Amino acid sequence: MHTPPLDPDVADAAPDDPVLTGYDEQHLVTYWRLLDAEADGADWKEVTRIVLHIDADREPARARNAFDSHLTRAKWMADHGYRDLLRGGAPK
């Protein structure tokens, strides 16, 4: 696995595959930032603007969907997906 980018653009929805994906590997930093923001009690709209690069005031439905799906995926990574990272990453 290569070093993930620090601030990549995101899709409108994170993957929901039961295994680690290349998208997950590219967005590890994004996932950790989302988990940190949640732990700090940050406002989802601010997090969406800063971390996901989506303006929740201009695109509320898109922003909420992206936020929810990426936070769900971040939690999945923390609970399950990290195992695939330890085994060498996403299948090629």
PDB file of N, CA, C and O in Angstrom:
ATOM      1  N   MET A   1       0.836  -1.174   0.000  1.00  0.00           N
ATOM      2  CA  MET A   1       0.000   0.000   0.000  1.00  0.00           C
ATOM      3  C   MET A   1       0.885   1.243   0.000  1.00  0.00           C
ATOM      4  O   MET A   1       1.886   1.299   0.714  1.00  0.00           O
ATOM      5  N   HIS A   2       0.514   2.232  -0.799  1.00  0.00           N
ATOM      6  CA  HIS A   2       1.223   3.505  -0.858  1.00  0.00           C
ATOM      7  C   HIS A   2       0.705   4.431   0.244  1.00  0.00           C
ATOM      8  O   HIS A   2      -0.351   4.184   0.827  1.00  0.00           O
ATOM      9  N   THR A   3       1.447   5.481   0.520  1.00  0.00           N
ATOM     10  CA  THR A   3       1.008   6.473   1.490  1.00  0.00           C
ATOM     11  C   THR A   3      -0.247   7.154   0.953  1.00  0.00           C
ATOM     12  O   THR A   3      -0.243   7.642  -0.178  1.00  0.00           O
ATOM     13  N   PRO A   4      -1.335   7.196   1.750  1.00  0.00           N
ATOM     14  CA  PRO A   4      -2.568   7.813   1.256  1.00  0.00           C
ATOM     15  C   PRO A   4      -2.431   9.332   1.182  1.00  0.00           C
ATOM     16  O   PRO A   4      -1.681   9.927   1.955  1.00  0.00           O
ATOM     17  N   PRO A   5      -3.156   9.964   0.251  1.00  0.00           N
ATOM     18  CA  PRO A   5      -3.138  11.422   0.166  1.00  0.00           C
ATOM     19  C   PRO A   5      -3.710  12.028   1.454  1.00  0.00           C
ATOM     20  O   PRO A   5      -4.527  11.406   2.132  1.00  0.00           O
ATOM     21  N   LEU A   6      -3.273  13.238   1.777  1.00  0.00           N
ATOM     22  CA  LEU A   6      -3.714  13.876   3.012  1.00  0.00           C
ATOM     23  C   LEU A   6      -5.104  14.494   2.915  1.00  0.00           C
ATOM     24  O   LEU A   6      -5.816  14.544   3.917  1.00  0.00           O
ATOM     25  N   ASP A   7      -5.505  14.959   1.752  1.00  0.00           N
ATOM     26  CA  ASP A   7      -6.771  15.671   1.632  1.00  0.00           C
ATOM     27  C   ASP A   7      -7.426  15.420   0.272  1.00  0.00           C
ATOM     28  O   ASP A   7      -7.632  16.356  -0.501  1.00  0.00           O
ATOM     29  N   PRO A   8      -7.755  14.148  -0.023  1.00  0.00           N
ATOM     30  CA  PRO A   8      -8.302  13.840  -1.348  1.00  0.00           C
ATOM     31  C   PRO A   8      -9.757  14.267  -1.494  1.00  0.00           C
ATOM     32  O   PRO A   8     -10.484  14.389  -0.508  1.00  0.00           O
ATOM     33  N   ASP A   9     -10.168  14.490  -2.732  1.00  0.00           N
ATOM     34  CA  ASP A   9     -11.583  14.695  -3.013  1.00  0.00           C
ATOM     35  C   ASP A   9     -12.312  13.389  -2.734  1.00  0.00           C
ATOM     36  O   ASP A   9     -11.720  12.310  -2.772  1.00  0.00           O
ATOM     37  N   VAL A  10     -13.603  13.504  -2.455  1.00  0.00           N
ATOM     38  CA  VAL A  10     -14.374  12.313  -2.116  1.00  0.00           C
ATOM     39  C   VAL A  10     -15.522  12.107  -3.096  1.00  0.00           C
ATOM     40  O   VAL A  10     -15.966  13.038  -3.768  1.00  0.00           O
ATOM     41  N   ALA A  11     -15.987  10.874  -3.159  1.00  0.00           N
ATOM     42  CA  ALA A  11     -17.175  10.542  -3.943  1.00  0.00           C
ATOM     43  C   ALA A  11     -18.411  10.987  -3.157  1.00  0.00           C
ATOM     44  O   ALA A  11     -18.318  11.308  -1.972  1.00  0.00           O
ATOM     45  N   ASP A  12     -19.547  11.004  -3.816  1.00  0.00           N
ATOM     46  CA  ASP A  12     -20.784  11.381  -3.130  1.00  0.00           C
ATOM     47  C   ASP A  12     -21.178  10.366  -2.061  1.00  0.00           C
ATOM     48  O   ASP A  12     -21.916  10.693  -1.132  1.00  0.00           O
ATOM     49  N   ALA A  13     -20.692   9.149  -2.192  1.00  0.00           N
ATOM     50  CA  ALA A  13     -20.945   8.121  -1.185  1.00  0.00           C
ATOM     51  C   ALA A  13     -19.721   7.225  -1.078  1.00  0.00           C
ATOM     52  O   ALA A  13     -19.089   6.884  -2.078  1.00  0.00           O
ATOM     53  N   ALA A  14     -19.404   6.857   0.141  1.00  0.00           N
ATOM     54  CA  ALA A  14     -18.296   5.930   0.384  1.00  0.00           C
ATOM     55  C   ALA A  14     -18.722   4.525  -0.012  1.00  0.00           C
ATOM     56  O   ALA A  14     -19.917   4.237  -0.082  1.00  0.00           O
ATOM     57  N   PRO A  15     -17.759   3.650  -0.270  1.00  0.00           N
ATOM     58  CA  PRO A  15     -18.111   2.266  -0.597  1.00  0.00           C
ATOM     59  C   PRO A  15     -18.817   1.587   0.582  1.00  0.00           C
ATOM     60  O   PRO A  15     -18.662   1.987   1.735  1.00  0.00           O
ATOM     61  N   ASP A  16     -19.580   0.569   0.266  1.00  0.00           N
ATOM     62  CA  ASP A  16     -20.178  -0.234   1.330  1.00  0.00           C
ATOM     63  C   ASP A  16     -19.850  -1.716   1.144  1.00  0.00           C
ATOM     64  O   ASP A  16     -20.549  -2.591   1.655  1.00  0.00           O
ATOM     65  N   ASP A  17     -18.779  -1.975   0.405  1.00  0.00           N
ATOM     66  CA  ASP A  17     -18.320  -3.345   0.183  1.00  0.00           C
ATOM     67  C   ASP A  17     -17.941  -3.981   1.525  1.00  0.00           C
ATOM     68  O   ASP A  17     -17.538  -3.274   2.448  1.00  0.00           O
ATOM     69  N   PRO A  18     -18.066  -5.303   1.643  1.00  0.00           N
ATOM     70  CA  PRO A  18     -17.681  -5.971   2.891  1.00  0.00           C
ATOM     71  C   PRO A  18     -16.175  -6.192   3.023  1.00  0.00           C
ATOM     72  O   PRO A  18     -15.719  -6.814   3.982  1.00  0.00           O
ATOM     73  N   VAL A  19     -15.406  -5.683   2.062  1.00  0.00           N
ATOM     74  CA  VAL A  19     -13.943  -5.804   2.090  1.00  0.00           C
ATOM     75  C   VAL A  19     -13.326  -4.438   1.804  1.00  0.00           C
ATOM     76  O   VAL A  19     -13.982  -3.541   1.276  1.00  0.00           O
ATOM     77  N   LEU A  20     -12.072  -4.304   2.159  1.00  0.00           N
ATOM     78  CA  LEU A  20     -11.314  -3.089   1.907  1.00  0.00           C
ATOM     79  C   LEU A  20     -11.221  -2.828   0.405  1.00  0.00           C
ATOM     80  O   LEU A  20     -11.010  -3.755  -0.377  1.00  0.00           O
ATOM     81  N   THR A  21     -11.376  -1.579   0.008  1.00  0.00           N
ATOM     82  CA  THR A  21     -11.287  -1.213  -1.406  1.00  0.00           C
ATOM     83  C   THR A  21     -10.122  -0.248  -1.617  1.00  0.00           C
ATOM     84  O   THR A  21      -9.559   0.290  -0.664  1.00  0.00           O
ATOM     85  N   GLY A  22      -9.778  -0.044  -2.877  1.00  0.00           N
ATOM     86  CA  GLY A  22      -8.766   0.952  -3.203  1.00  0.00           C
ATOM     87  C   GLY A  22      -9.195   2.348  -2.747  1.00  0.00           C
ATOM     88  O   GLY A  22      -8.366   3.143  -2.305  1.00  0.00           O
ATOM     89  N   TYR A  23     -10.492   2.640  -2.857  1.00  0.00           N
ATOM     90  CA  TYR A  23     -11.023   3.924  -2.383  1.00  0.00           C
ATOM     91  C   TYR A  23     -10.746   4.077  -0.889  1.00  0.00           C
ATOM     92  O   TYR A  23     -10.342   5.149  -0.438  1.00  0.00           O
ATOM     93  N   ASP A  24     -10.959   3.021  -0.130  1.00  0.00           N
ATOM     94  CA  ASP A  24     -10.687   3.062   1.308  1.00  0.00           C
ATOM     95  C   ASP A  24      -9.221   3.387   1.571  1.00  0.00           C
ATOM     96  O   ASP A  24      -8.908   4.219   2.422  1.00  0.00           O
ATOM     97  N   GLU A  25      -8.344   2.742   0.853  1.00  0.00           N
ATOM     98  CA  GLU A  25      -6.916   2.995   1.043  1.00  0.00           C
ATOM     99  C   GLU A  25      -6.567   4.443   0.736  1.00  0.00           C
ATOM    100  O   GLU A  25      -5.751   5.046   1.433  1.00  0.00           O
ATOM    101  N   GLN A  26      -7.174   5.004  -0.295  1.00  0.00           N
ATOM    102  CA  GLN A  26      -6.899   6.393  -0.669  1.00  0.00           C
ATOM    103  C   GLN A  26      -7.488   7.385   0.328  1.00  0.00           C
ATOM    104  O   GLN A  26      -7.032   8.525   0.407  1.00  0.00           O
ATOM    105  N   HIS A  27      -8.492   6.965   1.086  1.00  0.00           N
ATOM    106  CA  HIS A  27      -9.207   7.883   1.976  1.00  0.00           C
ATOM    107  C   HIS A  27      -9.024   7.568   3.461  1.00  0.00           C
ATOM    108  O   HIS A  27      -9.842   7.970   4.288  1.00  0.00           O
ATOM    109  N   LEU A  28      -7.963   6.859   3.793  1.00  0.00           N
ATOM    110  CA  LEU A  28      -7.708   6.551   5.204  1.00  0.00           C
ATOM    111  C   LEU A  28      -7.625   7.817   6.053  1.00  0.00           C
ATOM    112  O   LEU A  28      -8.208   7.874   7.136  1.00  0.00           O
ATOM    113  N   VAL A  29      -6.915   8.817   5.579  1.00  0.00           N
ATOM    114  CA  VAL A  29      -6.778  10.062   6.346  1.00  0.00           C
ATOM    115  C   VAL A  29      -8.145  10.731   6.499  1.00  0.00           C
ATOM    116  O   VAL A  29      -8.463  11.257   7.565  1.00  0.00           O
ATOM    117  N   THR A  30      -8.945  10.712   5.443  1.00  0.00           N
ATOM    118  CA  THR A  30     -10.299  11.269   5.513  1.00  0.00           C
ATOM    119  C   THR A  30     -11.100  10.567   6.593  1.00  0.00           C
ATOM    120  O   THR A  30     -11.767  11.222   7.394  1.00  0.00           O
ATOM    121  N   TYR A  31     -11.042   9.246   6.623  1.00  0.00           N
ATOM    122  CA  TYR A  31     -11.786   8.482   7.626  1.00  0.00           C
ATOM    123  C   TYR A  31     -11.332   8.833   9.036  1.00  0.00           C
ATOM    124  O   TYR A  31     -12.160   9.019   9.928  1.00  0.00           O
ATOM    125  N   TRP A  32     -10.042   8.924   9.240  1.00  0.00           N
ATOM    126  CA  TRP A  32      -9.546   9.238  10.593  1.00  0.00           C
ATOM    127  C   TRP A  32      -9.955  10.644  11.003  1.00  0.00           C
ATOM    128  O   TRP A  32     -10.284  10.888  12.163  1.00  0.00           O
ATOM    129  N   ARG A  33      -9.933  11.572  10.043  1.00  0.00           N
ATOM    130  CA  ARG A  33     -10.359  12.939  10.346  1.00  0.00           C
ATOM    131  C   ARG A  33     -11.839  12.971  10.737  1.00  0.00           C
ATOM    132  O   ARG A  33     -12.225  13.710  11.642  1.00  0.00           O
ATOM    133  N   LEU A  34     -12.656  12.181  10.067  1.00  0.00           N
ATOM    134  CA  LEU A  34     -14.075  12.114  10.416  1.00  0.00           C
ATOM    135  C   LEU A  34     -14.285  11.539  11.813  1.00  0.00           C
ATOM    136  O   LEU A  34     -15.102  12.039  12.586  1.00  0.00           O
ATOM    137  N   LEU A  35     -13.542  10.489  12.125  1.00  0.00           N
ATOM    138  CA  LEU A  35     -13.659   9.898  13.461  1.00  0.00           C
ATOM    139  C   LEU A  35     -13.208  10.875  14.543  1.00  0.00           C
ATOM    140  O   LEU A  35     -13.832  10.967  15.600  1.00  0.00           O
ATOM    141  N   ASP A  36     -12.131  11.599  14.280  1.00  0.00           N
ATOM    142  CA  ASP A  36     -11.659  12.605  15.236  1.00  0.00           C
ATOM    143  C   ASP A  36     -12.693  13.711  15.415  1.00  0.00           C
ATOM    144  O   ASP A  36     -12.954  14.145  16.537  1.00  0.00           O
ATOM    145  N   ALA A  37     -13.275  14.162  14.322  1.00  0.00           N
ATOM    146  CA  ALA A  37     -14.277  15.223  14.401  1.00  0.00           C
ATOM    147  C   ALA A  37     -15.493  14.768  15.191  1.00  0.00           C
ATOM    148  O   ALA A  37     -16.032  15.526  15.997  1.00  0.00           O
ATOM    149  N   GLU A  38     -15.926  13.537  14.966  1.00  0.00           N
ATOM    150  CA  GLU A  38     -17.066  13.017  15.722  1.00  0.00           C
ATOM    151  C   GLU A  38     -16.734  12.944  17.208  1.00  0.00           C
ATOM    152  O   GLU A  38     -17.554  13.322  18.045  1.00  0.00           O
ATOM    153  N   ALA A  39     -15.547  12.466  17.539  1.00  0.00           N
ATOM    154  CA  ALA A  39     -15.139  12.367  18.939  1.00  0.00           C
ATOM    155  C   ALA A  39     -15.084  13.742  19.606  1.00  0.00           C
ATOM    156  O   ALA A  39     -15.334  13.872  20.804  1.00  0.00           O
ATOM    157  N   ASP A  40     -14.753  14.766  18.815  1.00  0.00           N
ATOM    158  CA  ASP A  40     -14.686  16.135  19.332  1.00  0.00           C
ATOM    159  C   ASP A  40     -16.041  16.833  19.356  1.00  0.00           C
ATOM    160  O   ASP A  40     -16.160  17.947  19.865  1.00  0.00           O
ATOM    161  N   GLY A  41     -17.064  16.177  18.804  1.00  0.00           N
ATOM    162  CA  GLY A  41     -18.396  16.775  18.766  1.00  0.00           C
ATOM    163  C   GLY A  41     -18.539  17.895  17.750  1.00  0.00           C
ATOM    164  O   GLY A  41     -19.363  18.793  17.926  1.00  0.00           O
ATOM    165  N   ALA A  42     -17.745  17.851  16.689  1.00  0.00           N
ATOM    166  CA  ALA A  42     -17.772  18.893  15.662  1.00  0.00           C
ATOM    167  C   ALA A  42     -19.092  18.873  14.891  1.00  0.00           C
ATOM    168  O   ALA A  42     -19.714  17.823  14.733  1.00  0.00           O
ATOM    169  N   ASP A  43     -19.505  20.035  14.419  1.00  0.00           N
ATOM    170  CA  ASP A  43     -20.711  20.175  13.611  1.00  0.00           C
ATOM    171  C   ASP A  43     -20.522  19.484  12.262  1.00  0.00           C
ATOM    172  O   ASP A  43     -19.517  19.705  11.585  1.00  0.00           O
ATOM    173  N   TRP A  44     -21.477  18.657  11.876  1.00  0.00           N
ATOM    174  CA  TRP A  44     -21.329  17.880  10.647  1.00  0.00           C
ATOM    175  C   TRP A  44     -21.178  18.765   9.418  1.00  0.00           C
ATOM    176  O   TRP A  44     -20.467  18.400   8.482  1.00  0.00           O
ATOM    177  N   LYS A  45     -21.834  19.922   9.404  1.00  0.00           N
ATOM    178  CA  LYS A  45     -21.727  20.807   8.244  1.00  0.00           C
ATOM    179  C   LYS A  45     -20.313  21.368   8.104  1.00  0.00           C
ATOM    180  O   LYS A  45     -19.789  21.482   6.995  1.00  0.00           O
ATOM    181  N   GLU A  46     -19.716  21.710   9.210  1.00  0.00           N
ATOM    182  CA  GLU A  46     -18.343  22.217   9.173  1.00  0.00           C
ATOM    183  C   GLU A  46     -17.382  21.117   8.738  1.00  0.00           C
ATOM    184  O   GLU A  46     -16.477  21.350   7.938  1.00  0.00           O
ATOM    185  N   VAL A  47     -17.588  19.919   9.272  1.00  0.00           N
ATOM    186  CA  VAL A  47     -16.746  18.779   8.901  1.00  0.00           C
ATOM    187  C   VAL A  47     -16.888  18.472   7.419  1.00  0.00           C
ATOM    188  O   VAL A  47     -15.901  18.196   6.736  1.00  0.00           O
ATOM    189  N   THR A  48     -18.099  18.520   6.933  1.00  0.00           N
ATOM    190  CA  THR A  48     -18.337  18.255   5.513  1.00  0.00           C
ATOM    191  C   THR A  48     -17.609  19.267   4.641  1.00  0.00           C
ATOM    192  O   THR A  48     -17.019  18.907   3.623  1.00  0.00           O
ATOM    193  N   ARG A  49     -17.650  20.537   5.042  1.00  0.00           N
ATOM    194  CA  ARG A  49     -16.984  21.583   4.271  1.00  0.00           C
ATOM    195  C   ARG A  49     -15.465  21.408   4.297  1.00  0.00           C
ATOM    196  O   ARG A  49     -14.807  21.507   3.262  1.00  0.00           O
ATOM    197  N   ILE A  50     -14.917  21.151   5.477  1.00  0.00           N
ATOM    198  CA  ILE A  50     -13.465  21.094   5.625  1.00  0.00           C
ATOM    199  C   ILE A  50     -12.878  19.769   5.135  1.00  0.00           C
ATOM    200  O   ILE A  50     -11.884  19.754   4.408  1.00  0.00           O
ATOM    201  N   VAL A  51     -13.486  18.680   5.529  1.00  0.00           N
ATOM    202  CA  VAL A  51     -12.911  17.362   5.245  1.00  0.00           C
ATOM    203  C   VAL A  51     -13.361  16.800   3.897  1.00  0.00           C
ATOM    204  O   VAL A  51     -12.561  16.233   3.153  1.00  0.00           O
ATOM    205  N   LEU A  52     -14.643  16.964   3.593  1.00  0.00           N
ATOM    206  CA  LEU A  52     -15.174  16.365   2.362  1.00  0.00           C
ATOM    207  C   LEU A  52     -15.250  17.347   1.193  1.00  0.00           C
ATOM    208  O   LEU A  52     -15.539  16.950   0.064  1.00  0.00           O
ATOM    209  N   HIS A  53     -14.993  18.623   1.460  1.00  0.00           N
ATOM    210  CA  HIS A  53     -15.003  19.663   0.419  1.00  0.00           C
ATOM    211  C   HIS A  53     -16.368  19.838  -0.228  1.00  0.00           C
ATOM    212  O   HIS A  53     -16.461  20.077  -1.432  1.00  0.00           O
ATOM    213  N   ILE A  54     -17.431  19.721   0.567  1.00  0.00           N
ATOM    214  CA  ILE A  54     -18.798  19.909   0.076  1.00  0.00           C
ATOM    215  C   ILE A  54     -19.460  20.965   0.958  1.00  0.00           C
ATOM    216  O   ILE A  54     -19.413  20.877   2.185  1.00  0.00           O
ATOM    217  N   ASP A  55     -20.071  21.954   0.332  1.00  0.00           N
ATOM    218  CA  ASP A  55     -20.761  23.019   1.054  1.00  0.00           C
ATOM    219  C   ASP A  55     -22.174  22.550   1.388  1.00  0.00           C
ATOM    220  O   ASP A  55     -23.024  22.431   0.506  1.00  0.00           O
ATOM    221  N   ALA A  56     -22.415  22.284   2.667  1.00  0.00           N
ATOM    222  CA  ALA A  56     -23.708  21.757   3.103  1.00  0.00           C
ATOM    223  C   ALA A  56     -24.833  22.776   2.958  1.00  0.00           C
ATOM    224  O   ALA A  56     -25.998  22.389   2.874  1.00  0.00           O
ATOM    225  N   ASP A  57     -24.516  24.057   2.928  1.00  0.00           N
ATOM    226  CA  ASP A  57     -25.560  25.064   2.738  1.00  0.00           C
ATOM    227  C   ASP A  57     -26.026  25.116   1.288  1.00  0.00           C
ATOM    228  O   ASP A  57     -27.194  25.400   1.020  1.00  0.00           O
ATOM    229  N   ARG A  58     -25.130  24.847   0.362  1.00  0.00           N
ATOM    230  CA  ARG A  58     -25.483  24.870  -1.059  1.00  0.00           C
ATOM    231  C   ARG A  58     -26.010  23.533  -1.560  1.00  0.00           C
ATOM    232  O   ARG A  58     -26.868  23.496  -2.442  1.00  0.00           O
ATOM    233  N   GLU A  59     -25.503  22.434  -1.006  1.00  0.00           N
ATOM    234  CA  GLU A  59     -25.907  21.090  -1.440  1.00  0.00           C
ATOM    235  C   GLU A  59     -26.200  20.223  -0.211  1.00  0.00           C
ATOM    236  O   GLU A  59     -25.454  19.288   0.079  1.00  0.00           O
ATOM    237  N   PRO A  60     -27.279  20.529   0.509  1.00  0.00           N
ATOM    238  CA  PRO A  60     -27.522  19.842   1.784  1.00  0.00           C
ATOM    239  C   PRO A  60     -27.719  18.331   1.668  1.00  0.00           C
ATOM    240  O   PRO A  60     -27.190  17.585   2.492  1.00  0.00           O
ATOM    241  N   ALA A  61     -28.454  17.869   0.682  1.00  0.00           N
ATOM    242  CA  ALA A  61     -28.700  16.429   0.557  1.00  0.00           C
ATOM    243  C   ALA A  61     -27.410  15.687   0.197  1.00  0.00           C
ATOM    244  O   ALA A  61     -27.097  14.650   0.782  1.00  0.00           O
ATOM    245  N   ARG A  62     -26.678  16.223  -0.762  1.00  0.00           N
ATOM    246  CA  ARG A  62     -25.400  15.605  -1.164  1.00  0.00           C
ATOM    247  C   ARG A  62     -24.425  15.595   0.007  1.00  0.00           C
ATOM    248  O   ARG A  62     -23.766  14.588   0.267  1.00  0.00           O
ATOM    249  N   ALA A  63     -24.337  16.718   0.710  1.00  0.00           N
ATOM    250  CA  ALA A  63     -23.416  16.825   1.839  1.00  0.00           C
ATOM    251  C   ALA A  63     -23.778  15.820   2.936  1.00  0.00           C
ATOM    252  O   ALA A  63     -22.902  15.138   3.467  1.00  0.00           O
ATOM    253  N   ARG A  64     -25.051  15.730   3.269  1.00  0.00           N
ATOM    254  CA  ARG A  64     -25.467  14.820   4.340  1.00  0.00           C
ATOM    255  C   ARG A  64     -25.202  13.375   3.952  1.00  0.00           C
ATOM    256  O   ARG A  64     -24.721  12.591   4.770  1.00  0.00           O
ATOM    257  N   ASN A  65     -25.510  13.018   2.717  1.00  0.00           N
ATOM    258  CA  ASN A  65     -25.266  11.652   2.246  1.00  0.00           C
ATOM    259  C   ASN A  65     -23.775  11.319   2.276  1.00  0.00           C
ATOM    260  O   ASN A  65     -23.384  10.247   2.737  1.00  0.00           O
ATOM    261  N   ALA A  66     -22.954  12.233   1.790  1.00  0.00           N
ATOM    262  CA  ALA A  66     -21.508  12.001   1.785  1.00  0.00           C
ATOM    263  C   ALA A  66     -20.983  11.876   3.210  1.00  0.00           C
ATOM    264  O   ALA A  66     -20.193  10.982   3.514  1.00  0.00           O
ATOM    265  N   PHE A  67     -21.422  12.771   4.075  1.00  0.00           N
ATOM    266  CA  PHE A  67     -20.978  12.728   5.470  1.00  0.00           C
ATOM    267  C   PHE A  67     -21.381  11.402   6.121  1.00  0.00           C
ATOM    268  O   PHE A  67     -20.543  10.707   6.695  1.00  0.00           O
ATOM    269  N   ASP A  68     -22.655  11.062   6.028  1.00  0.00           N
ATOM    270  CA  ASP A  68     -23.143   9.836   6.677  1.00  0.00           C
ATOM    271  C   ASP A  68     -22.446   8.585   6.144  1.00  0.00           C
ATOM    272  O   ASP A  68     -22.033   7.720   6.917  1.00  0.00           O
ATOM    273  N   SER A  69     -22.319   8.494   4.826  1.00  0.00           N
ATOM    274  CA  SER A  69     -21.723   7.281   4.254  1.00  0.00           C
ATOM    275  C   SER A  69     -20.232   7.181   4.585  1.00  0.00           C
ATOM    276  O   SER A  69     -19.730   6.089   4.852  1.00  0.00           O
ATOM    277  N   HIS A  70     -19.524   8.309   4.570  1.00  0.00           N
ATOM    278  CA  HIS A  70     -18.093   8.269   4.881  1.00  0.00           C
ATOM    279  C   HIS A  70     -17.850   8.022   6.370  1.00  0.00           C
ATOM    280  O   HIS A  70     -16.898   7.330   6.731  1.00  0.00           O
ATOM    281  N   LEU A  71     -18.691   8.574   7.232  1.00  0.00           N
ATOM    282  CA  LEU A  71     -18.540   8.297   8.663  1.00  0.00           C
ATOM    283  C   LEU A  71     -18.853   6.834   8.960  1.00  0.00           C
ATOM    284  O   LEU A  71     -18.166   6.202   9.763  1.00  0.00           O
ATOM    285  N   THR A  72     -19.875   6.301   8.323  1.00  0.00           N
ATOM    286  CA  THR A  72     -20.194   4.875   8.487  1.00  0.00           C
ATOM    287  C   THR A  72     -19.020   4.024   8.027  1.00  0.00           C
ATOM    288  O   THR A  72     -18.652   3.055   8.692  1.00  0.00           O
ATOM    289  N   ARG A  73     -18.439   4.380   6.905  1.00  0.00           N
ATOM    290  CA  ARG A  73     -17.300   3.614   6.393  1.00  0.00           C
ATOM    291  C   ARG A  73     -16.084   3.771   7.303  1.00  0.00           C
ATOM    292  O   ARG A  73     -15.334   2.815   7.500  1.00  0.00           O
ATOM    293  N   ALA A  74     -15.885   4.949   7.851  1.00  0.00           N
ATOM    294  CA  ALA A  74     -14.777   5.170   8.787  1.00  0.00           C
ATOM    295  C   ALA A  74     -14.924   4.261  10.007  1.00  0.00           C
ATOM    296  O   ALA A  74     -13.947   3.686  10.486  1.00  0.00           O
ATOM    297  N   LYS A  75     -16.135   4.142  10.493  1.00  0.00           N
ATOM    298  CA  LYS A  75     -16.380   3.263  11.651  1.00  0.00           C
ATOM    299  C   LYS A  75     -16.162   1.800  11.271  1.00  0.00           C
ATOM    300  O   LYS A  75     -15.626   1.022  12.061  1.00  0.00           O
ATOM    301  N   TRP A  76     -16.574   1.429  10.066  1.00  0.00           N
ATOM    302  CA  TRP A  76     -16.339   0.063   9.596  1.00  0.00           C
ATOM    303  C   TRP A  76     -14.842  -0.206   9.511  1.00  0.00           C
ATOM    304  O   TRP A  76     -14.370  -1.274   9.901  1.00  0.00           O
ATOM    305  N   MET A  77     -14.098   0.773   8.996  1.00  0.00           N
ATOM    306  CA  MET A  77     -12.642   0.620   8.899  1.00  0.00           C
ATOM    307  C   MET A  77     -12.014   0.421  10.277  1.00  0.00           C
ATOM    308  O   MET A  77     -11.139  -0.426  10.455  1.00  0.00           O
ATOM    309  N   ALA A  78     -12.467   1.203  11.236  1.00  0.00           N
ATOM    310  CA  ALA A  78     -11.909   1.120  12.588  1.00  0.00           C
ATOM    311  C   ALA A  78     -12.243  -0.213  13.246  1.00  0.00           C
ATOM    312  O   ALA A  78     -11.456  -0.726  14.041  1.00  0.00           O
ATOM    313  N   ASP A  79     -13.396  -0.773  12.924  1.00  0.00           N
ATOM    314  CA  ASP A  79     -13.827  -2.030  13.542  1.00  0.00           C
ATOM    315  C   ASP A  79     -13.424  -3.281  12.770  1.00  0.00           C
ATOM    316  O   ASP A  79     -13.141  -4.318  13.369  1.00  0.00           O
ATOM    317  N   HIS A  80     -13.397  -3.185  11.438  1.00  0.00           N
ATOM    318  CA  HIS A  80     -13.186  -4.378  10.612  1.00  0.00           C
ATOM    319  C   HIS A  80     -12.132  -4.212   9.517  1.00  0.00           C
ATOM    320  O   HIS A  80     -11.255  -5.063   9.366  1.00  0.00           O
ATOM    321  N   GLY A  81     -12.212  -3.137   8.765  1.00  0.00           N
ATOM    322  CA  GLY A  81     -11.379  -2.956   7.582  1.00  0.00           C
ATOM    323  C   GLY A  81      -9.891  -2.915   7.851  1.00  0.00           C
ATOM    324  O   GLY A  81      -9.092  -3.269   6.985  1.00  0.00           O
ATOM    325  N   TYR A  82      -9.513  -2.489   9.037  1.00  0.00           N
ATOM    326  CA  TYR A  82      -8.080  -2.412   9.354  1.00  0.00           C
ATOM    327  C   TYR A  82      -7.416  -3.776   9.235  1.00  0.00           C
ATOM    328  O   TYR A  82      -6.219  -3.861   8.962  1.00  0.00           O
ATOM    329  N   ARG A  83      -8.172  -4.829   9.436  1.00  0.00           N
ATOM    330  CA  ARG A  83      -7.597  -6.182   9.331  1.00  0.00           C
ATOM    331  C   ARG A  83      -7.055  -6.436   7.924  1.00  0.00           C
ATOM    332  O   ARG A  83      -5.994  -7.036   7.751  1.00  0.00           O
ATOM    333  N   ASP A  84      -7.804  -5.969   6.924  1.00  0.00           N
ATOM    334  CA  ASP A  84      -7.339  -6.119   5.543  1.00  0.00           C
ATOM    335  C   ASP A  84      -6.074  -5.305   5.303  1.00  0.00           C
ATOM    336  O   ASP A  84      -5.195  -5.731   4.555  1.00  0.00           O
ATOM    337  N   LEU A  85      -5.977  -4.144   5.930  1.00  0.00           N
ATOM    338  CA  LEU A  85      -4.746  -3.344   5.818  1.00  0.00           C
ATOM    339  C   LEU A  85      -3.562  -4.121   6.373  1.00  0.00           C
ATOM    340  O   LEU A  85      -2.482  -4.137   5.782  1.00  0.00           O
ATOM    341  N   LEU A  86      -3.775  -4.759   7.507  1.00  0.00           N
ATOM    342  CA  LEU A  86      -2.695  -5.525   8.131  1.00  0.00           C
ATOM    343  C   LEU A  86      -2.287  -6.722   7.273  1.00  0.00           C
ATOM    344  O   LEU A  86      -1.150  -7.187   7.345  1.00  0.00           O
ATOM    345  N   ARG A  87      -3.209  -7.210   6.474  1.00  0.00           N
ATOM    346  CA  ARG A  87      -2.919  -8.351   5.582  1.00  0.00           C
ATOM    347  C   ARG A  87      -2.337  -7.909   4.256  1.00  0.00           C
ATOM    348  O   ARG A  87      -2.083  -8.745   3.388  1.00  0.00           O
ATOM    349  N   GLY A  88      -2.120  -6.624   4.078  1.00  0.00           N
ATOM    350  CA  GLY A  88      -1.481  -6.155   2.851  1.00  0.00           C
ATOM    351  C   GLY A  88      -2.326  -5.229   2.011  1.00  0.00           C
ATOM    352  O   GLY A  88      -1.860  -4.777   0.966  1.00  0.00           O
ATOM    353  N   GLY A  89      -3.542  -4.924   2.411  1.00  0.00           N
ATOM    354  CA  GLY A  89      -4.344  -3.961   1.690  1.00  0.00           C
ATOM    355  C   GLY A  89      -5.429  -4.584   0.836  1.00  0.00           C
ATOM    356  O   GLY A  89      -5.716  -5.778   0.916  1.00  0.00           O
ATOM    357  N   ALA A  90      -6.016  -3.736   0.024  1.00  0.00           N
ATOM    358  CA  ALA A  90      -7.129  -4.161  -0.837  1.00  0.00           C
ATOM    359  C   ALA A  90      -6.630  -5.113  -1.916  1.00  0.00           C
ATOM    360  O   ALA A  90      -5.490  -5.010  -2.371  1.00  0.00           O
ATOM    361  N   PRO A  91      -7.489  -6.037  -2.321  1.00  0.00           N
ATOM    362  CA  PRO A  91      -7.113  -6.926  -3.425  1.00  0.00           C
ATOM    363  C   PRO A  91      -6.864  -6.105  -4.682  1.00  0.00           C
ATOM    364  O   PRO A  91      -7.545  -5.110  -4.930  1.00  0.00           O
ATOM    365  N   LYS A  92      -5.899  -6.524  -5.458  1.00  0.00           N
ATOM    366  CA  LYS A  92      -5.549  -5.798  -6.690  1.00  0.00           C
ATOM    367  C   LYS A  92      -6.325  -6.306  -7.853  1.00  0.00           C
ATOM    368  O   LYS A  92      -6.160  -5.812  -8.968  1.00  0.00           O
TER     369      LYS A  92
END
